[in-house]
């Protein structure tokens, strides 16, 4: 026996609104797969869930008319951000729903965590800046070793120091 979680509920609502053929076309899968997702007998992997949630969160997917498939060049950062927003709303709704189970809340919280991490990766929030790199102790040690090795060549030493200072100055201007 399977239980319908938040993902299944969302797919089921969309299935009732648009019908299996239109929803399957929108999501790029078969009608049977959509029906299995809706009744909870199958659950797609996390990446597929994130993609599907992003598509179903689009305003046109919530209206009465059949939704349009997302364009191939849609910005994944926007899809991830919208997925995070939808999951936050679902988690808030579940927090006030007296019939929601702790398992449903945990499932949405887990999906929200994954979607937030994906969004951070796609938006560059997890990137390390050159300034952060320069402040790493191991790079400070490497910088000192390079400077020490270049001491016999004053012109090279000045060029290295200027380059490193220029990189640090550029980072401070950002």
Secondary structure, 3 states (H helix, E strand, C coil): CCCCCHHHHHHHHHHHHHCHHHHHHHHCCCHHHHHHHHHCCCCCCHHHHHHHHHHHHCHHHHCCCCCCCCCCCCCHHHHHHHHHHHHHHHHHHHHHCCCCCHHHHHHHHHHHHHHHHHHHHHHCCCCCCHHHHHCCHHHHHHHHHHHHHHCCCHHHHHHHHHHHHHHHHHHHHC
